[in-house]
Amino acid sequence: MKRRDFIRLASLTGLAVTTPWGVSNLARAKSFSKYEGPLWITINADGGWDPTMICDPKGGEINSFGADEIVDIGPFKVPPLDFVTGFFNKYKDQLMVMNGIDTSTFNHKPGKRFIWSGKLGEGSPAFGALAAAAEAPELPLAFISQGGYEFTANLVAPSRAESADLDLIKKIAYPNRIDADGSEHYFEKEIEKLIRDTRTKRLDTLHDRQHLPRIKRSMSSLFTARIGQEELKQLTEYLTAPEETNNPLKKQGKLALAAYKAGLAISANLVIGGFDTHDNHDMKQGKAMKQLLEGVDYIMEEAAAMDVADQVVILVSSEFARTPGYNAKMGKDHWPFTSMLAMGSGIPGGKVVGGTTDKQGAMRIKPAIMETVSDDDPTAVRLTPAHIHQGLRKLANITDHPLAKAYPLETSGPELDIFAD
């Protein structure tokens, strides 16, 4: 396969890897162990979702349904929407809900950064990137990202993967096959190995001689793509042809699970849009929310079918929430107090942490009992993304890792044991 054809096919598959080249990257890239820890999946409801339409319902003027229509499912209160009640009935024993999360912003970029890194200010990596970097950054698809907040601080190579064409991936994985699904080859295996070894030695030599950072990065990207052929062969074992769907989470989730099953991925940053509903809120938000929950359900079903459901952790949130009431266009604007859903390995199911008032104001939490209390309690704290990321780092067993310590979290008061049973 010619170089230009390889590069063209790589771009067509939807897979692309950029590598932060360090002193040891070449050596690390040549060999790695199959990853067997949990798969961390973060899903951003891009644009700012409305928690009152999923896990923190409010009736009356805030929504088009009444307070008396709110449904109780286990410990959860949910709106009277069939796609929401169906989802919570199915996963009530696995789900954890966090309400009243104070993002301290009405703006998209800071909100995404705070929710997914635990820091409102710039410079901290997304949780998925941090987890991947702390565990095994040398894996070919360690941190898969589809957008949203995906800053890595150059700790790990982000793999772009909106969707993946199985046939094209096979062509890249088996470049010596005349037909990717066939058995005929352009060269005998011995000749192919000789070509591959010679090419690698040549690139090693050229890389060592080169002193311009930009050229070294370009060389490393090409090398990463080439060594990735062997790993793509493993990926094709688990990646089945995608079903016809307009739900981006299904495509993104399928690829993430296949990469994880192949031992190539640690985390996946997924995104679904349609939540910035400044007009016609109920219809637009409802459509986006339905697609979101269908996507999460699909990922859980696929994980079960691949026998990895007990190894997957899913976190779902958004950069902020929507206002308590409608504007002149029957839309809802930005509001700083949001929610998060969590489920999977290590997540205590059937649990609610935090809450909001009838007017969607954030309620404080008393750390000793992890329950919401009045604002005049001097020991109570307001739940922030930083508290949640403290819990996530603890859950991922990276709290004391040097990389985690390099990006400390800022919280007030005692630590909240978010994910305790």
N, C-alpha and C positions, 0 to 999 in steps of 0.2 A: 504494500500500500504506500502510495506517495505521501510525502509530508503534508502537502497542501490538502490532499483528500482526507488525511487523518484529522487535521485541524478543522476542516469543514464538517466532517461527521461528528466530531466532538461537540461542536457548537449546536448542531441540529438535534442531538439527543437531549439537550437541556441540561447536560452536566458540564460544569466548568469548575476548575480548582485553581485558586491563587495561593501561592506558597510564600510565607514570610521566611526568607532564607537566612538561617543562622549558621554558625560554625559547624554544628553537628547534624544539620538537616539532611545532608546527602547520605551519611551513614545510617541515620534513623530511617530514611525513606526506603532503604534497600531491604530491611527486614523488620517485622513487627509480629506481635502475638495477637491472636484472635481475641477481641474484646468480649467479655462475658458478664460485665456489670449491667446495671439498668440502662434503659434507653430513656433519655429525658426529652420529652416533646413539649415545647411551648407554643401556644397558639394565640396570636394577637387578633382580636376582633377590631380590625383597622378602621379608625375614624372616630371611635368613641361609642361603645355600646350603651344600652340602657338596662342596668341591672334590675330595674323595677319590672322589666318584661321577661325576667328569667329566674332570679334567685333572691331578690329583695323587693317584693311587690308592694306597691302602694295604690290605694284606691282613691276614689273621689276626683278632685280636680287634677290630680297628677296624671291620671290615666283614664282611658275610656271604659274601664270596668270599675265596679264598686268594691269597697273594702270587704263587703260581705260575700263577694264572689271569690276571694282569695282561697286557695286550696292548701290544705295541710297534707303533706306526704312525709311520713316519718318525722324527723326533726325539722324538716324544711317547710317553708311557706313559698308557694309558687303562684304565678298568675293563672287565670282560667283560660289558658291557651293549650289546645290539644297536643301540639308538638312538644311543649314544655312539660306538661303533666306526664305524657308518655315517656319522655326521657328520664324524668326523676323517678317514676315508678319502676323503671327498669334498672336504674343505677343507684337507688337511694342508699343501699348498703355499702357502696363503694365511694360515693361522692363526699367531698368535703367542701363547704362553702365559707368564704371569708368575705364579709360585708363591711362597709364603712371604711374602706382603705383610703387614706388621705394622700392624694398625689400632689397636692399643693400647687396645681397648675390648671390652666384652661387651654394650654397650648399642646399641639400634637407631639412635636419632637421631644420636649422635656418629659411629657407624660409617658411616652413609650420608653424613654431612657430610664425613668424612675421605676416603672413597673417591672422591666425586664433586667435591670442591672442592680437595683436597690440603691442607686445614687441619682439624685436629681441633677447634679452638676455633670459636666462632660468628662470623658476620659476613662470610665469604667467599662469593662467588657460585659456583654450580655451573659446571663447565667449559663446558657447552653455552651457558649464559648469557653467560659471559665471552667466548667465541669469537664469539657473535652480536653482542655489544655492541662488540667491537673491530672487527668487519668491517662490519656494516651494520644497526644497531639500528632504522633507520627502516622496514625491510621489514615488511609486515603480519603475517607469520607467522615472524619471524626466529628465535624460540625457542619451539618447540612443546613443551609439557610435559604429561605424564600423571600426575605425582605424584612420590613419592619425594623426593629432595633436589632442590628446584627454586628455591632462594633466588637472587634476581637482584641483590640490593643496589641495586635501582632503576636498574640499568644498561640494561635492555631490557624490553620488554613481554612477559610470558609469555602464550602462546596455549594455552588449555586445549583439548584435543582427544582425548577418549576414543575417540570414533568419529564418523563423519560420514555423515549421510543425504544421498545425492546429490540426490534429488528436492527436498529442502528447501533445500539449498545453492543449487540452481538458482533456486528461488523468490526467494531473497535476492539472488542475482547479477543476476537479471533482473526487478526489481520492477515494471517497466512492461509486462511481458508478461501478457496475460490467462491464457495457458497457458505455463508455463516452457519447454516444448519446442516451442511454436508460434511463429507469426510475427505474430499480432495483438497490438496494443498499446493501452493505455488512452489514451496521448497520442502525438502526433507527436514525432519526435526533437528538433525545434527547441524545442518546448514543454517536453519533459523536461529538456533542457539548461538552459533558462531557469529552471525550478523548482530544479534542482540548484545553479546558480550563485547564485541569490537566497538559497537556504537556507544555503549556505556563507558568504556575506557576512554574513548575519544572525548566524550563530554566531560568526564572527570578532569582530563588534562586541560581542556579549554577553560573550564570553570576555574581551575587553580591559577591559570595564567591571567585571567581577567580581573581588572581592578575597578571597573566602572560599575557601581551598584545597579544601575538600571539594566545593563546588559546581563549582569549576573542573575537578576530576578527573572528576566526573560528566559534565560537558559534553564533556570530551575523549574519554571513553569512547564517547559517542554519536557524536561526530564520526568517531572511528576506525572504528566499525561502518559508518557511511555511506560513507566513502571506500573502505572495503574491498569494496564491491560490484563495482568494476571488477576488483579483484584476484581476487575469487571467480570471475569469469568465466574468468580464466586457469586457476584451479584446476580448474574443471569440465572443462576440455579433457583433463586427465590423470587425473582421479579417476573410476575405473570403479566400477560397483556392486559392493559387497563380497560375497564368497562367504559362504555360511552356515557359521559357525565359532564355536566357543566359546573360541578362542585369542585373547586380547586383543592379543598382539603382531602378529598378522596385520592386524587392523583399524588399530592404531596405526601400524604400519609402512607400510601402503598410503597413509594420509593424509600421512605425512611425506614419502614419495617423490614423491607428486603435487605437494605444495607446493614441494618442491625443484625438480622438473622445470619448474614454472611460474616459477621464479626468485624465490619468495617466502620460502623458508626456508633457514636456515643450520645449525640444530641441532635435534635432537629428543630429548627425555628420555622414554624409554619404561619401563614397569614391568610386571612379571608377578609374581604372588604365589604363595603356597603353600609357601614354603620354611622356615617357622618350625616345624620338625618335632620337638617335644618328646615326641611319642609316635608309634608306628607309623612310624618314620623311613623304612625302606626303601621301603615302598609309597608314602607321601606324597611323599617327596623324589624318588623315581623318576618319579612322575607329573608333578610340577612340572618336573623337569629335562627330561623328554621334550618337554613342551609348549614349554619355553624353546628347545631346540635346533630344534624344528620351526618355531618363530617366526623364529629367526635365518635358517634355511635359506630360508623363504618370502621374507623381506626381500631376501636375496641374489638369489634367483630373479627377484623382481619388479624389482629394480634392473637386472639383466641384460636383462630384457624391455623395460625403459624406456631402455636404452642409457646407464645412468649407473653401472654397477657399478664402474667404475674411478674414480669420483668420490665414493664413499661410504666412510666410516670407521665401523666398528662396534666399540664397547667394551662388554663384558659383565662384570659383577661383582656383588658383594653386600656388605652392610655388615660382615659377618664370616663365619666358617665354623661348622662343627659340631664337637663334641668328639670326641676319638679314642676312641670306644667308646660303648656304649649305656647308657642309664639303666634304671631298673626297669620303665618302660613301653615299652621297646624304641624309645625315642626318643633323640635326641642334642641336647645343650644348646649354649649359645653358646661359641665359641672364637675368639680374636682373629686368627689367621693365615689369611688368605684368598688367593684367586687372581683373576686377570683374564684374559679372552680378548680378543684384538684382531685385526682383519682389515680389509683394504681399502686405500685409497689411502695410500701412504707407509709402510705397516706391513710390516716384513720378515717374510715368511712362512717357515714351517718353523723357527721359533726358540723356544727356551725360556730364560727368564731367572728365576733364583732357584730355590728348592726348600725342602723341609721334610724333617725327619728321619723315621725310621720311626714315631715317636710324635707326628708333626705339629708339631714345634717348628720355628720359622723358622731357616733357615740363612743365614749371612752371605755377602755377595758381595764379591769382590775387584775394585774398579773398573777396574784396569789390564787385566784379562782378561775381566771380566764373567762370571765363573764362581763357583760356590759353593765356599767353603773352610771350614776349621775356625774355631771361635770364637776360638782363640788367635792368629789372624793380626791384628796391630795395624792393618793397613791395610784390613781388611774392614769393611763396613757392612751394617746390616740394611735390607732393602728396605721402604720405606714408600710410602703413597699420594703423599706429597710428591715423592718421586723420580719417580714415574710422571707426575705433573702437570708437573714440569719438562720431561720429554720431550714431553708433549702440547703444551705451550706452544711449545716449539721446533718441533715438527711443524706446528703451526698458524701459525707465524711471528708470534707475538704476544709473545714473551719480553720485548722491549723496548718494547712498547706501554705508554703511560701507565696504562691501566686494569689491565694485568697487574702493573705495578710498584706500583700502589696496594694490591695484595693479594699481598705477597711470600710465598714458600714457605719453610718452615723445614726444612733438611736438615743432617745432620752428615757431615763428610768431603767428599771430592771428588764432583763431579757424576757420576751414572751415565748413560752414553749409552744409555738404554733402547732407543730405536728405531733405532739404527744398524744398517746392513746387516751 
